[in-house]
């Protein structure tokens, strides 16, 4: 059997009747095979159109999702940058307050040393 015999309506029937259409014994005309092949080509073209349309639709959906993710990430980055600026301001403020407290502690230690020294002098 040749490749076109897979299309043959006689397939699975009496094998002695199913010959290559070039041979005289084949009961199926060549035009039937040509029509079958045309139908298969048309079906493949239609499937290809669907496959391309489906691919384009899925690709567009994927691109839209990625763009949405990018937008979300940009917003998060902007928010983080803003929060980092705020945090930097808070750190600067806290650092200034800490310097003030350290200066105050230093003054207290110096006063304490002076008072301790004065107290010693007064005891003597």
PAFI-224614 format. One line per 5 residues: number of its first residue (from 1); their letters; for each residue x, y, z of N, C-alpha, C. Coordinates in Angstrom, 1 decimal, m for minus. Example, Ala and Ser with C-alpha at 12.3 -4.5 7.8 and 13.67 -1.06 7.14 Angstrom:
<sites>
1 = AS = 13.2 m5.7 7.8 12.3 m4.5 7.8 13.2 m3.3 7.8 ~ 12.8 m2.2 7.1 13.7 m1.1 7.1 12.9 0.0 7.9
</sites>
This chain:
<sites>
1 = XXXXX = 0.8 m1.2 0.0 0.0 0.0 0.0 0.9 1.2 0.0 ~ 0.4 2.3 m0.6 1.1 3.6 m0.7 0.6 4.5 0.4 ~ 1.2 5.7 0.5 0.7 6.7 1.5 m0.7 7.0 1.3 ~ m1.2 7.2 0.1 m2.6 7.6 m0.1 m3.6 6.5 0.4 ~ m3.1 5.3 0.5 m4.0 4.2 0.9 m4.5 4.4 2.4
6 = XXXXX = m3.8 5.2 3.2 m4.3 5.5 4.5 m5.6 6.3 4.5 ~ m5.8 7.0 3.4 m7.0 7.8 3.2 m8.2 7.0 2.6 ~ m7.8 5.9 2.0 m8.8 5.1 1.2 m10.0 4.7 2.0 ~ m11.2 4.9 1.4 m12.4 4.4 2.1 m12.5 2.9 2.1 ~ m11.6 2.2 1.3 m11.6 0.8 1.2 m10.7 0.2 2.3
11 = XXXXX = m10.0 1.0 3.0 m9.0 0.5 4.0 m9.7 m0.3 5.0 ~ m9.1 m1.5 5.3 m9.7 m2.4 6.2 m10.7 m3.3 5.6 ~ m11.0 m3.1 4.4 m11.9 m4.0 3.7 m11.1 m5.0 2.9 ~ m11.6 m5.6 1.9 m11.0 m6.6 1.1 m9.7 m6.0 0.5 ~ m8.5 m6.4 0.9 m7.3 m5.9 0.5 m7.0 m6.1 m1.0
16 = XXXXX = m7.6 m7.1 m1.5 m7.4 m7.4 m3.0 m8.1 m6.3 m3.8 ~ m9.0 m5.5 m3.3 m9.6 m4.4 m4.0 m8.9 m3.1 m3.9 ~ m8.0 m3.0 m2.9 m7.3 m1.8 m2.6 m5.9 m1.8 m3.2 ~ m5.8 m1.2 m4.3 m4.5 m1.1 m5.0 m4.2 0.4 m5.2 ~ m2.9 0.6 m5.6 m2.5 2.0 m6.0 m3.4 2.4 m7.1
21 = XXXXX = m3.8 3.7 m7.1 m4.7 4.1 m8.2 m4.1 4.1 m9.5 ~ m2.8 4.0 m9.6 m2.1 3.9 m10.9 m2.4 2.5 m11.5 ~ m2.7 1.6 m10.6 m3.0 0.2 m11.1 m4.5 0.2 m11.4 ~ m4.8 m0.7 m12.3 m6.2 m0.7 m12.8 m7.2 m1.3 m11.8 ~ m6.8 m2.0 m10.8 m7.7 m2.7 m9.9 m8.2 m1.8 m8.8
26 = XXXXX = m7.7 m0.6 m8.6 m8.1 0.3 m7.5 m9.5 0.8 m7.8 ~ m10.5 0.5 m6.9 m11.9 1.0 m7.1 m12.1 2.4 m6.8 ~ m11.1 3.1 m6.2 m11.3 4.5 m5.8 m10.6 5.4 m6.8 ~ m11.3 6.4 m7.4 m10.7 7.2 m8.4 m9.6 8.2 m7.8 ~ m8.7 8.6 m8.6 m7.6 9.5 m8.1 m8.2 10.8 m7.6
31 = XXXXX = m9.3 11.3 m8.2 m9.9 12.6 m7.8 m10.4 12.5 m6.4 ~ m10.8 11.3 m5.9 m11.2 11.2 m4.5 m10.0 11.5 m3.6 ~ m8.8 11.0 m3.9 m7.6 11.2 m3.1 m7.3 12.7 m3.1 ~ m7.4 13.3 m4.3 m7.0 14.7 m4.4 m8.0 15.5 m3.6 ~ m9.3 15.2 m3.6 m10.2 15.9 m2.7 m9.9 15.7 m1.3
36 = XXXXX = m9.5 14.5 m0.9 m9.2 14.3 0.5 m8.0 15.1 0.9 ~ m7.0 15.2 0.1 m5.8 16.0 0.4 m6.1 17.4 0.5 ~ m7.0 17.9 m0.4 m7.4 19.3 m0.4 m8.1 19.6 0.9 ~ m9.0 18.7 1.3 m9.7 18.9 2.6 m8.8 18.9 3.8 ~ m7.8 18.0 3.7 m6.8 18.0 4.8 m6.0 19.3 4.9
41 = XXXXX = m5.6 19.8 3.7 m4.8 21.1 3.6 m5.7 22.2 4.1 ~ m7.0 22.3 3.7 m7.9 23.3 4.2 m8.0 23.2 5.7 ~ m8.2 22.0 6.2 m8.3 21.8 7.7 m7.0 22.3 8.4 ~ m5.9 22.0 7.9 m4.6 22.4 8.5 m4.5 23.9 8.4 ~ m4.9 24.5 7.3 m4.8 26.0 7.2 m5.7 26.6 8.3
46 = XXXXX = m6.9 26.1 8.4 m7.9 26.6 9.4 m7.3 26.4 10.8 ~ m6.7 25.3 11.1 m6.1 25.0 12.4 m5.0 26.0 12.6 ~ m4.2 26.2 11.6 m3.1 27.1 11.7 m3.5 28.5 12.1 ~ m4.7 29.0 11.4 m5.2 30.3 11.8 m5.6 30.3 13.2 ~ m6.3 29.3 13.7 m6.7 29.2 15.1 m5.5 29.2 16.0
51 = XXXXX = m4.5 28.4 15.6 m3.2 28.3 16.5 m2.6 29.7 16.6 ~ m2.5 30.4 15.4 m1.9 31.7 15.5 m2.7 32.7 16.3 ~ m4.0 32.6 16.1 m4.9 33.5 16.9 m4.8 33.2 18.4 ~ m4.8 31.9 18.7 m4.7 31.5 20.1 m3.4 31.9 20.7 ~ m2.3 31.7 19.9 m1.0 32.1 20.4 m0.9 33.6 20.6
56 = XXXXX = m1.5 34.4 19.6 m1.4 35.9 19.8 m2.2 36.3 21.0 ~ m3.4 35.7 21.2 m4.2 36.0 22.4 m3.5 35.7 23.7 ~ m2.9 34.5 23.7 m2.1 34.1 25.0 m0.9 35.0 25.2 ~ m0.2 35.3 24.1 1.0 36.1 24.2 0.6 37.5 24.6 ~ m0.5 38.1 24.1 m0.9 39.4 24.5 m1.3 39.4 26.0
61 = XXXXX = m2.0 38.3 26.4 m2.4 38.2 27.9 m1.1 38.2 28.7 ~ m0.1 37.4 28.3 1.1 37.3 29.0 1.8 38.7 29.1 ~ 1.9 39.4 27.9 2.5 40.7 27.9 1.8 41.6 28.8 ~ 0.4 41.6 28.8 m0.3 42.5 29.7 0.0 42.2 31.1 ~ 0.1 40.9 31.5 0.4 40.6 32.9 1.8 41.1 33.3
66 = XXXXX = 2.7 40.9 32.3 4.1 41.4 32.6 4.1 42.9 32.8 ~ 3.4 43.6 31.9 3.3 45.0 32.0 2.7 45.5 33.3 ~ 1.7 44.7 33.8 1.1 45.0 35.0 2.1 44.8 36.2 ~ 2.8 43.7 36.1 3.8 43.4 37.1 4.9 44.5 37.1 ~ 5.3 45.0 35.9 6.3 46.0 35.9 5.8 47.3 36.5
71 = XXXXX = 4.5 47.6 36.2 3.9 48.8 36.8 3.9 48.7 38.3 ~ 3.5 47.5 38.8 3.4 47.3 40.2 4.8 47.4 40.9 ~ 5.8 46.9 40.2 7.2 47.0 40.7 7.7 48.4 40.7 ~ 7.3 49.1 39.7 7.7 50.6 39.6 7.1 51.3 40.8 ~ 5.8 51.1 41.0 5.1 51.7 42.2 5.8 51.3 43.5
76 = XXXXX = 6.1 50.1 43.6 6.8 49.6 44.9 8.1 50.3 45.0 ~ 8.8 50.4 43.9 10.2 51.0 44.0 10.0 52.5 44.4 ~ 9.0 53.2 43.8 8.8 54.6 44.1 8.4 54.7 45.6 ~ 7.5 53.8 46.1 7.1 53.9 47.5 8.3 53.6 48.4 ~ 9.1 52.6 48.0 10.3 52.3 48.8 11.3 53.5 48.9
81 = XXXXX = 11.5 54.1 47.7 12.4 55.2 47.7 11.9 56.4 48.6 ~ 10.6 56.6 48.5 9.9 57.6 49.4 10.1 57.2 50.9 ~ 9.9 55.9 51.2 10.0 55.5 52.5 11.5 55.6 53.0 ~ 12.4 55.3 52.1 13.8 55.4 52.4 14.2 56.8 52.7 ~ 13.7 57.8 51.9 13.9 59.2 52.2 13.4 59.6 53.6
86 = XXXXX = 12.2 59.1 53.8 11.6 59.4 55.2 12.4 58.8 56.3 ~ 12.8 57.5 56.0 13.7 56.8 57.0 15.0 57.6 57.2 ~ 15.6 58.0 56.1 16.9 58.8 56.2 16.7 60.1 57.0 ~ 15.5 60.7 56.8 15.2 61.9 57.6 15.1 61.6 59.1 ~ 14.4 60.5 59.4 14.2 60.1 60.7 15.6 59.7 61.4
91 = XXXXX = 16.4 59.0 60.6 17.7 58.7 61.1 18.5 59.9 61.4 ~ 18.5 60.9 60.5 19.2 62.2 60.7 18.6 62.9 62.0 ~ 17.3 62.9 62.1 16.7 63.5 63.3 17.2 62.8 64.6 ~ 17.1 61.5 64.6 17.5 60.7 65.7 19.0 60.9 66.0 ~ 19.8 60.9 65.0 21.2 61.1 65.2 21.5 62.5 65.9
96 = XXXXX = 20.7 63.5 65.4 20.9 64.8 66.0 20.5 64.8 67.5 ~ 19.3 64.1 67.7 18.9 64.0 69.1 19.9 63.2 70.0 ~ 20.5 62.2 69.4 21.5 61.4 70.1 22.7 62.2 70.4 ~ 23.1 63.1 69.5 24.3 64.0 69.7 23.9 64.9 70.8 ~ 22.7 65.5 70.8 22.3 66.4 71.9 22.3 65.7 73.3
101 = XXXXX = 21.8 64.4 73.3 21.8 63.6 74.6 23.2 63.4 75.0 ~ 24.1 63.0 74.1 25.5 62.8 74.4 26.2 64.0 75.0 ~ 25.9 65.1 74.3 26.4 66.4 74.8 25.9 66.7 76.2 ~ 24.6 66.4 76.4 24.0 66.7 77.7 24.6 65.7 78.8 ~ 24.8 64.4 78.4 25.5 63.4 79.3 26.9 63.9 79.6
106 = XXXXX = 27.6 64.4 78.6 29.0 64.9 78.9 29.0 66.0 79.9 ~ 28.0 66.9 79.7 27.9 68.1 80.6 27.6 67.6 82.0 ~ 26.7 66.5 82.1 26.3 66.0 83.4 27.5 65.3 84.1 ~ 28.3 64.6 83.3 29.5 63.9 83.8 30.5 65.0 84.3 ~ 30.7 66.1 83.5 31.6 67.1 83.9 31.1 67.8 85.2
111 = XXXXX = 29.8 68.1 85.3 29.2 68.7 86.5 29.4 67.7 87.7 ~ 29.2 66.4 87.4 29.3 65.4 88.5 30.8 65.4 89.0 ~ 31.7 65.5 88.1 33.1 65.5 88.5 33.4 66.7 89.3 ~ 32.9 67.9 88.8 33.1 69.1 89.5 32.5 69.1 90.9 ~ 31.3 68.6 91.0 30.6 68.5 92.3 31.4 67.5 93.2
116 = XXXXX = 31.8 66.4 92.7 32.6 65.5 93.5 33.9 66.1 94.0 ~ 34.5 66.8 93.1 35.8 67.5 93.5 35.5 68.6 94.6 ~ 34.4 69.3 94.4 34.0 70.4 95.4 33.6 69.7 96.7 ~ 32.9 68.6 96.6 32.5 67.9 97.8 33.8 67.4 98.6 ~ 34.8 66.9 97.9 36.0 66.5 98.6 36.7 67.6 99.3
121 = XXXX = 36.7 68.8 98.5 37.4 69.9 99.1 36.6 70.4 100.4 ~ 35.3 70.4 100.3 34.5 70.8 101.5 34.7 69.8 102.6 ~ 34.9 68.6 102.4 35.1 67.6 103.5 36.4 67.8 104.2 ~ 37.4 68.2 103.4 38.7 68.3 104.0 38.7 69.5 104.8
</sites>
